[in-house]
């Protein structure tokens, strides 16, 4: 059984003040005149996108809408590819490259790599690497934090297991633990609920929402599940064909008519005891 995520985020996650952007800055992200293209095909076309700090913000939209491309553009992951990127991106007023180079953003992608001959604990401790000098190694406090997070995400019993032996869901939870170990104020997740069963999905989203509410984190997340996006996030950015269709609170953006138009299928919201469910 999971431990209380309220206990976890207040006790186990120690934010490193040296790895800390301006908490008082209310603007997290600013994107201006962004164009991402592959030859003549435009993958992303955003005139302006401004996101506030201290929110859990979801990017939703159909396959090929540009959700993952947008996150990769923020992280400057198109370098060395055939994609052409134009425009300006700042994080809390600072150039994105400066923020990335100083390890201020923790990231979990769709396809994390697990080829290295590491144990579960070794992999979790990779998260503290951006906070250490080249000659430093994780200390006892780092190991304690890793153990606490592994326990929270039901991985402690596997602490000495090789990462190649883990199931898909276990690898996904471990990648999230590694990102949490980085102890940043900004986190980005590309479909982190992939490979997770419904219980682990709910725990993760509650956990991330609690980080925002109680620790002042800023979290950007790509989600496919519309019900999860509606229930757990503070703001939603709806994309289609590389463009922003709508941005705002889930109530404002996630109307049946707007979702049906964007997804090209009939989507209805049904009221249940636990809130709205989108089908």
C-alpha positions in Angstrom: 0.0 0.0 0.0 1.2 3.5 -0.8 2.3 5.7 2.0 0.6 9.1 2.3 1.8 11.4 -0.5 1.2 14.3 1.9 3.9 12.9 4.2 6.1 12.1 1.2 6.3 15.4 -0.4 6.7 17.4 2.8 9.3 15.1 4.4 11.2 13.1 1.8 11.7 15.6 -1.0 14.4 18.1 -0.1 14.7 21.0 -2.5 18.3 22.1 -3.1 18.2 25.9 -2.7 21.3 26.3 -4.9 19.4 24.5 -7.7 16.5 27.0 -7.4 15.1 29.6 -9.7 13.3 32.7 -8.6 10.2 31.3 -6.7 8.6 34.8 -6.7 8.6 35.0 -10.5 5.0 34.3 -11.5 5.8 33.5 -15.2 7.3 30.1 -15.7 7.5 29.8 -19.4 7.4 32.2 -22.3 7.4 31.0 -25.9 7.4 33.5 -28.8 7.1 32.9 -32.5 7.9 29.2 -32.3 8.1 27.3 -35.5 9.3 23.7 -35.6 9.5 22.1 -39.1 10.7 19.0 -40.9 11.4 20.0 -44.4 8.2 21.7 -45.6 6.0 20.1 -42.9 5.3 22.3 -39.9 5.1 20.3 -36.7 4.6 23.2 -34.3 3.4 26.8 -35.0 2.9 28.9 -31.8 2.8 32.6 -31.9 2.8 33.0 -28.1 2.5 30.8 -25.1 2.9 32.1 -21.5 2.5 29.7 -18.6 2.4 30.7 -14.9 4.7 29.2 -12.2 3.4 27.0 -9.3 0.9 25.1 -11.4 0.3 21.6 -12.7 -0.3 22.2 -16.4 -1.4 19.5 -18.8 -0.9 19.4 -22.6 -3.7 17.5 -24.2 -4.8 16.8 -27.8 -5.0 13.9 -30.3 -2.1 12.0 -31.7 0.2 14.2 -33.7 -1.2 17.4 -32.1 2.3 18.5 -31.1 2.3 17.8 -27.4 5.6 15.9 -27.1 7.2 18.2 -29.8 6.3 21.2 -27.6 8.0 19.7 -24.6 11.0 18.7 -26.6 11.2 22.2 -28.0 11.2 23.7 -24.5 14.0 21.3 -23.6 16.0 22.0 -26.8 16.0 18.3 -27.7 15.9 19.0 -31.4 19.6 19.9 -31.6 21.4 17.5 -33.9 18.2 16.4 -35.6 16.7 17.2 -39.0 14.1 19.4 -37.3 14.4 23.2 -37.7 13.4 25.3 -34.7 12.8 29.0 -34.7 11.6 31.4 -32.0 12.5 32.4 -28.5 11.9 30.5 -25.2 12.6 31.7 -21.7 12.1 30.1 -18.3 11.4 32.6 -15.6 13.0 35.2 -17.8 16.2 33.3 -18.4 17.3 31.8 -21.7 16.3 28.1 -21.9 19.8 26.9 -22.6 21.1 28.5 -19.4 18.4 26.9 -17.3 19.0 23.5 -18.9 22.8 23.7 -18.5 22.4 24.3 -14.8 20.1 21.3 -14.3 17.1 23.3 -13.1 14.6 21.1 -15.0 13.9 17.5 -14.2 12.6 15.5 -17.1 10.9 12.1 -17.7 10.4 11.2 -21.3 8.2 8.5 -23.0 11.2 6.2 -23.6 13.7 6.2 -20.8 16.8 4.1 -21.3 17.7 1.3 -19.0 20.7 -0.3 -20.7 23.3 0.6 -18.1 24.3 -2.2 -15.6 22.8 -0.4 -12.6 20.8 -1.4 -9.6 17.5 0.3 -8.8 19.2 2.4 -6.1 22.1 3.3 -8.5 19.6 4.5 -11.1 17.6 6.6 -8.5 20.8 8.3 -7.4 21.5 9.4 -10.9 19.0 12.2 -10.1 21.4 14.0 -7.8 24.2 14.1 -10.4 23.3 17.6 -11.7 23.7 18.9 -8.1 27.2 17.4 -7.6 30.7 18.4 -8.7 32.5 15.9 -10.9 34.5 14.6 -8.0 31.5 14.2 -5.6 29.4 11.1 -5.0 26.0 10.7 -3.5 26.1 10.9 0.3 24.2 9.2 3.1 21.4 11.8 3.0 20.9 11.2 -0.8 20.7 7.5 -0.2 18.2 8.0 2.6 16.1 10.2 0.3 16.3 7.6 -2.4 15.1 4.9 -0.1 12.2 7.0 1.1 11.1 7.8 -2.5 11.5 4.1 -3.5 9.3 3.2 -0.6 6.7 5.7 -1.6 6.6 4.3 -5.2 6.6 0.7 -4.0 10.1 -0.1 -5.3 12.1 -0.4 -2.1 11.9 -4.2 -2.2 13.7 -4.0 -5.5 16.4 -1.7 -4.3 19.2 -4.1 -5.2 17.7 -5.5 -8.4 19.2 -4.8 -11.8 17.1 -2.3 -13.7 16.9 -4.6 -16.7 14.8 -7.0 -14.7 12.0 -4.5 -13.9 8.6 -4.6 -15.5 7.5 -1.7 -17.7 5.5 -0.1 -14.9 8.4 -0.5 -12.4 10.8 1.2 -14.8 8.4 4.1 -15.3 8.0 4.6 -11.5 11.8 4.4 -11.1 12.3 7.0 -13.8 9.9 9.3 -11.9 11.9 8.6 -8.7 15.1 9.6 -10.5 13.5 12.9 -11.6 12.2 13.6 -8.1 15.7 13.0 -6.7 16.9 15.9 -8.8 15.1 18.2 -6.4 14.2 20.9 -8.9 11.5 23.5 -8.8 10.5 22.7 -12.4 9.5 19.2 -13.7 8.3 18.0 -17.1 6.7 14.7 -17.9 5.8 13.2 -21.3 3.0 10.8 -20.8 4.3 9.5 -17.4 1.2 7.4 -16.8 2.2 5.1 -19.7 2.8 1.5 -18.4 1.1 2.3 -15.0 -2.0 0.6 -13.8 -4.9 2.8 -12.6 -3.8 2.8 -9.0 -0.3 3.9 -9.7 -1.6 6.5 -12.2 -3.9 8.1 -9.5 -1.1 8.0 -6.9 1.4 9.7 -9.3 -1.0 12.5 -10.3 -2.1 13.1 -6.7 1.6 13.2 -5.7 2.5 15.7 -8.4 -0.5 17.9 -7.6 0.6 17.9 -3.9 4.1 19.0 -4.9 2.6 22.0 -6.6 0.2 22.8 -3.7 2.6 22.3 -0.9 6.1 22.7 -2.3 5.5 25.4 -4.9 6.6 23.2 -7.8 5.9 24.0 -11.4 5.0 20.9 -13.5 4.3 20.5 -17.2 2.8 17.2 -18.2 1.5 15.5 -21.4 -1.6 13.4 -20.7 -3.8 11.3 -22.9 -6.4 10.5 -20.3 -8.9 13.4 -20.3 -10.4 12.5 -17.0 -7.0 12.7 -15.3 -6.3 16.0 -17.0 -9.6 17.4 -15.8 -9.3 16.2 -12.2 -5.7 16.7 -11.3 -4.4 19.7 -13.1 -4.7 23.5 -12.6 -4.5 24.4 -16.2 -4.9 22.8 -19.6 -3.4 23.6 -23.0 -5.3 22.0 -25.8 -3.4 21.5 -29.0 -4.3 20.3 -32.5 -2.2 20.1 -35.7 0.7 21.9 -34.0 -1.3 24.9 -32.8 -2.9 26.0 -29.5 -6.6 25.7 -29.7 -7.4 26.8 -26.1 -5.6 27.5 -22.8 -7.1 27.9 -19.4 -8.7 26.0 -16.5 -10.0 22.5 -17.2 -13.6 23.8 -16.8 -13.0 26.4 -19.4 -11.1 24.4 -22.0 -12.5 20.9 -21.7 -16.0 21.3 -22.9 -17.7 18.4 -24.8 -18.1 20.5 -27.9 -14.5 21.7 -28.0 -13.0 18.3 -27.3 -15.3 16.6 -29.8 -14.2 19.1 -32.5 -10.5 18.7 -31.8 -10.5 14.9 -31.4 -12.9 14.4 -34.4 -15.1 12.1 -32.3 -18.0 12.5 -30.0 -16.7 13.1 -26.4 -19.1 13.5 -23.5 -18.6 14.4 -19.9 -20.6 12.4 -17.4 -21.1 13.4 -13.8 -20.2 10.7 -11.2 -19.8 10.7 -7.4 -16.1 11.3 -7.9 -16.5 14.1 -10.5 -16.6 14.3 -14.3 -15.6 11.4 -16.4 -14.9 11.9 -20.1 -15.9 9.1 -22.6 
